[in-house]
């Protein structure tokens, strides 16, 4: 196991979209491991390291809110971008007013989590890379609030605030610390990028406000 960190994250809203919902956005009850990994990578990531999420503490009560949002029907395709770069098309644009759609979103209100994670060194690590180096870089950036891009909670419009929990700092208490266990059902673990972008899932259960994330190899 690599060097471990604890990061407190929160926001006004979050939406960790269930992939089985094709039209309307419906959030999982809690943050997914892939969303937690993406948030950590927003603070510090290099090809030499791979973040591994171990536990997700659900700090606030799970509350949902239903809203309608404007979205666009399609994205600009990769082929259209390549044609524009090669001079085959004169313009590269998307008229939002012609593709705007209103979709319902069942999102989380006032979520807060504590992420426990570590990183492993990858085959891309060079002689200048070491666990101590990347660990200290992450600590420095997290303490100063630095990030490569603004972390978000599922959707980019739901910005995340983060704070490093120091080793001697008392951890926040979960709302569910004295509540019965809760079966969260099948949850997206992460995407297997080495196997044709295959999604992998695991059976999530919240015990005393903590979701323990199994090793990625154990996902289905």
ABEGO torsion letter per residue (X at the ends): XBBBBBBBBBBABBBBBBAABAABBBBBABBBAAAAAAAAAAABBBAABBBBBABBBBABBBBBBBBBBBBBABBBBAAAAAAAAAGABABBBBBAAAABBBBBBBBBBGBBBBBBBBBBBBAABBAABBAAAAAAAAAAAAAAGBBABBBBBGBAABBBBBBBBBAABBBBBBAAAABBBBBAEBBBABBBAABGGBBBBBBBBBBGGBBBBBBAAABX
